Amino acid sequence: MTRSLSILSFSVLSIIVTGFSPEAHAPASGNSQVLAADLHSPFQTDTLSAIRITATIPKAPAGMLLYKLIATRAPVDFLNEQLERSKQPTLKLDKQYYSVRSGESKEEGLRAFIDLKSGDAEFVPSFADLVRTTGNTRPLDPARATELAQAAFRDQRFIPKDATELRVAETIPVMGGEGAQPNADGKTTKTDKEAVQLMTMVPALRFAGGFPVYGFGSHALVTMANDGTVIGAMRRWRTATAASRIVPLMNPENVRNEIMRQLRPMVRSMGTKAVVDKVEIAYYDNNQNLLQPVYHFEATVQPAYERISPIRVSGFMPIGRAQEPIPDLTKKMDAASPGKAKTPDPRRKDGGIGSAPTPNDITLGEYCNRDWPNDNAYISMSYAFFNGLKFFNSVIPGMTPPVTRTQWYEAWPWEVVGPSSKSYMNAVNVAYTVPHGDWLINTTMSNNADLWYVGDIGTGGNPGYGAATGGVLATWVIMSCEVIPSFYDRANESGGSGNGYDAFNVWWGVFKGMHNAIGFRTIMFYPDDATNRGFGIVASLGCDVNAAWFQEVAAYHGGDGTYPSQHLKGGPQVHYDRASTMIDGRDLGQSIFNVGAQTPSGTLWNFWMGN
């Protein structure tokens, strides 16, 4: 298994970049018709006029309850029952946690885990099992899925009754389809397989005093196979009791001013506009000691450049005196800023990029949108994922393989596309790129400039990712709106061919030994520290990394609203935060730690959440 930074050769730089760097610039190439309009837009001087609040701002009750949280008892009996029904081994106690794996390796095969200190629990499905066993089974009826989920959530071994209320969210179907590249191995003729529904996820929503609860805590979910068997579950849900009442310090005018203040950095680019259409009273849960009353607002931020999708922004402010941290869109992190990217050094075999890992580490590269000095969300999401990956190793050293962030740089297109990518993206085992995007594209400067295009990777002299191009990239996390359109999206694309298998076409040039591409097919909520942190934590346990992604996204965004799709025929309503992944068919069920070298992909699976 390859974990160390590869020794890379350097070739003449032919990069795709439409802005300017004093250290690297060149004419646009490849998909230039998409990139030609990418310009650094000047900033707006009157940002307040770019923000419109259409929602009514409610007045906070005279005295709102504060809720005290304690760790919920470990759901050992509940999970063991589900494990037995799905024909899995049962949990084993190892001092500070319970776990069950399909093998002895700490790097692979985790199916369930309970942290005894927090009570947090994970039961993760395996796409390898689902693909092997689903066949032509009939999808689980949504009403039946809801009924089964309600029974699981009523089970006090899983979610004990307390001073709050649990409501069941809409069901989320997860589909899968396989695309094939004929004669990819020089021998066989491969055929495509039709898309099928593989599982159904049902998230829980928490309410306190009738108000919704947001945050890293207060999330739970059950996942079921088509026969109704529970094959996955997640719980970050501490037990709440009513405590003291707080004195509100915010009135609607204060709230209006705070919303404007927090959104100003996101509308700095000329022509960018924000519409705030939701303001509500809610609670915030840090998964620590309290449920705190907050104002919660949502806004749609639309870039002037129409090729980039809008983002859905979520923000908070405390109603009274904050007793635990409440997120603020403008608060700067006390953390290292991304380094200045540079062109590789032709005198060094490794290009002179990044820091060397210690032996046997998994290497991580993160590439932060260059508008980070004005918009802290790029940094906070990157750190949320990174800190999640490190979490259990910091608490229980040696429990999982270590992860070293060998690259932490400002983002440029040439780190992703072109020969320089050998020294950047393709020189790490796990790569993390951060907003903004649309179908198969992503910006690297603000929400409108310096784009890369997935279709330019692996074509026209640009290398793809993986061992066949001399690299080590195995998993690419694309934390951006809509970059991985699914089989369903291509089959229903407005003005498209109607062929769902078109979804695979641009990815063959990318998967030159790479294992996974993980992201979204719809517009995402932003910033999204909670999902990033949760995904990092679960992925670090050595479970099916794709199944972990689907469960975390569903658990944190099961209650999100809908918007009319700008891509699909008839503009149907689709939910925010619907996940989509591309996986080499040989890597189904593998963990983020499986980074072994392999040949270019001959089959790809696309998994996606339905609307």
Buried (B, 14 or more C-beta within 10 A) or exposed (E): BEBBBBEBBBBEBBBBBBBEBEEBBBEBBBBEEBBEEBEBBEBBEEBEEBBEBEBEBEEBBEEBBBBBBEBBBBBBBBBBBBBEEBEBEBBEEEEEBBBBBBEEBBBBBBBBBBBBEBBBBBBBBBBBBBBEEBEEEEBBEBEEBBEBBBEBBEBEBBBEEBBBBBEBBBBBBBBBBBBBBEEBEEEEEBEBBEBBBBBBBBBBBBBBBEBBBBBBBBBBBBBBBBEBBBBBBBBBBBBBEBBEBBEBEBEBEBBBEBBBBBBBBBBBBBBBBBBBBBBBBBBBBBBBBBBBBBBBBBBBBBBBBEBBBBBBBBBBBBBBEBEBEBBBBBEEEEEEEBBEBBBBEEEEEBBBBBEEBEEEBBBBBBBBBBBBEBBBBBBBBBBBBBBBBBBBBEEBEEBBBBBBBBBBBBBBBBBBBBBBBBBBBBBBBBBBBBBBBBBBBBBBBBBBBBBBBBBBBBBBEBBBBBBBBBBBBBBBBBBBBBBBBBBBBBBBBEEBEEEBBBBBEBBBBBBBBBBBBBBBBBBBBBBBBBBBBBBBBBBBBBBBBBBBBBBBBBBBBBBBEEBEBBBBEEEEEBBBBBBBBBBBBEBBBBBBBBBBBBBBBBBBBBBBBBB
